[in-house]
C-alpha cells in the first residue's frame, strides 16, 4: 500500500487544484462565461471530493498492514493455568506486547482483510489486514455455551477503518475484490509457542515446535 505521505501529498495536490478551479469559476462568473464557470465548478467539486477520499483512505488504513504475501501477523506463547484457563502473551507488529488470561482450551484470533482487484494493485494498493480480537475457545460445545467467555481487542482504537470505509462508500466495491473477516485457533492446554500468519486466503497458526 502506498505510504501515508504519498497519499497525503496526492490529497494536497488535489486540494490545491480544486482551489485553482474555484478561482477559475470566479473569473468566469465576473466575465459572464457561465458555461465555462459551470464546468470549472464541476471539476473543482470533483477534485475536492477526491482529496477528501484520499484523506479518508489515510485515516481508514491507519493500523492496517499491507499484504503482498504470507507474513507474520503476531507471535503467541501460551501458559496453562488452573480451572481450564491459560495465559497468552502476544507480540504484535512494531513490537507491541499484549498479555491476557483467557478461559477455554484454545487460543482464538480473528481480524479483517480487504483485498483489492488486480488492476488496483498496479496503482500500489495491496491487500491489507488488521488483527481484531483474541479470545479463549472451548473444545466442547457444552462448555462454550455454559462456561465463562473471555475476549480482548487487539486493534488500536480508531474512528474509521478501511473495512468500514468500503461499507460506507458503495462505489469502492467496484475496486474491491473481497472484504471479509477471518479467524484461526489452536489448542492451548500445554505450554506452547505459535506464529500467526496471514495471506490473502486468511489467518493461520503454526506451532514453533514442541
N, C-alpha and C positions, 0 to 999 in steps of 0.2 A: 504494500500500500504506500502511496506517496507520503513523504514526510509532512507533518502538520505545517512546517514552514513553507513548503511548496504550495500547499493548498491555500494557506493564508496569503501568500504572495499573489496567487491567482485571484483570490477573493478581492484583494485590494485593487488589483488592476481592473477587474470588472466594475468595482465601485467607482473608480476614477473615470472610466469610460462612460458609466451611467451619468455621472455628474456633467461630463462634457456634453452628453446628449441633451441634458436639461438646459444648458446654456444655448445649444443649437435651437431648442424649442423656443426659448425666449427671443432669440434673434428672429426666428421665422415669424413669430406672432407679431413682433414690432413692425415687420415689413409686410404683414398681411399674407404671408405664404402659408396658408392653413394646411394644405395637403402635406407640404414638407414638414411643417411643425408636428402634424399628427403622426407621421412616420417616425420622426425623431423621438416623439414621446413614447410610442410603442416600443421602439428599440431600447430606449433608456430604461423603461419599466422592466423589460426582459433582462437587461444587464443587472439591474438591482436584484431581480429575483434569483439570477444565477449566483450573484455574490452572496446573497443570504443563504442559498443552498450550500455553497462551499463552506460557510461558517457552520451551518448545521452539521455537515459531514465531519468537520474538525471536532465539534462537541460530541457527536454521536460515537466517533471511533476512539475517543479518549479511553484508554483502558483495554481496548481490543488489540490483539496481536495479529500481524499479517501471517497468512498461512499459505505457503507455496509447496510444502512437502510435509511428511510426517515429522513432527518435532515434539520436544518435551514441553508439556504444559505445567507440570508440577512433580515434585518428589514427595513421597509419603512414607513415614515409618509408623508402625503400629505397635502398641504395647498392651497386652491383655490386662484387664482389671477384674476384680471380683464382680459377681452378680451380672454376668452377661454384658459387661461394659469393656471399653478399651479406650486408650488414649491415642489420638492421631496427631502427629507432628507433620505439618505441611510446609514445604518450601515452594513458594510461587515465583513467577518471573521477577527479575530485578532483585532477587534475594529476600523478598517479603516473607516473613515467617508467621505461621498461624499454628496454634495448638488447641485442640478441643478434646473433651471427654465425651464419647459417643456411646449410645446404647444400641446393642444388636450384635450380630455375628459377622457382619461385613461392613467395610467402608464403601460408601456410595458417593460418587462425584458426578455432577451434571453441569451443563453450560450451553451456550448458544453458538451457532455457526451461521455465517452469512456467506454464500458462495455466488460470485458474480458470473455473468455469461462470459465465454471466452473472448468475445470481441471487446468487452470492457477490460479484460485482463491486459490487453495490448496497451491500454491507456495507463496502466500501472496499478489498477485496483485489483488486489488479490483477495482470495477468501480470507475472512477474519473470524476469530473466535474469542470467547471470553468464558472462563470458568465462572459458574454462578453459585453453586451450593455444595456443601459437604454434609453428609448425614450418616447415621447408623442404619443398617438394614438387617432385619431378622430373616433367618433361613426358613423358619416355619411361618406359614400364613397366619396361624392362630396367634403366634407371638406378635406378629405385625399388627394384628387387629386389637390386641388387648394390652400389650406392654408399652412402656414409655417410648416416645419418639424424640429424637434429638436432631436438629438441623441448624446449620450456621451458614451465613453468607460468605462467599469468597470474593465477590465482586466489590470493587470500590464504589461508594455512593456517587451517583451522577444523575443529572436531571433528564438526560436523553441518551439512549444507546442507539447503535446502528440498527439493531433489531427493531426497536420502536420506531425509528425514522422510516424504515421501509414500510411499516404498517400504516404510518400517518400520511405518507406521500405515495398514493397509488401508482403514479407514473414511474416510480422507481422499480416497480415489479417487472417492468419490461427489461430492466437491466440486470435483474437478479435471477440467477439460475435456481437457487434454493435458499431458504432460510428456515432453520429448524433447531430444535433442542435435541441434545444428545446426552447420554448418560452411560456410566460404567461402574462396576463394583467388583470387589474381591474379598475373600474371607479374611477376617482379622482376629481369628481365635488364638493365634500364636504370634510371637514377635516376628515382624516382617519389614522388609524394605521394598518399596514399589516405585515405579515410574509411570506417571500418567502421560500418555502420548495422544496427540491429536493429528488427524488428517482430514481431508475433505469428506471422508466417509464417517467421521465421528470420533469419539474418545475411546481409548482402551487402556487397561492397566497391565503392566508386565512386572513380574517379580524380579528383583535384583539378585536373587539367589536364595539359598537355604535360610 
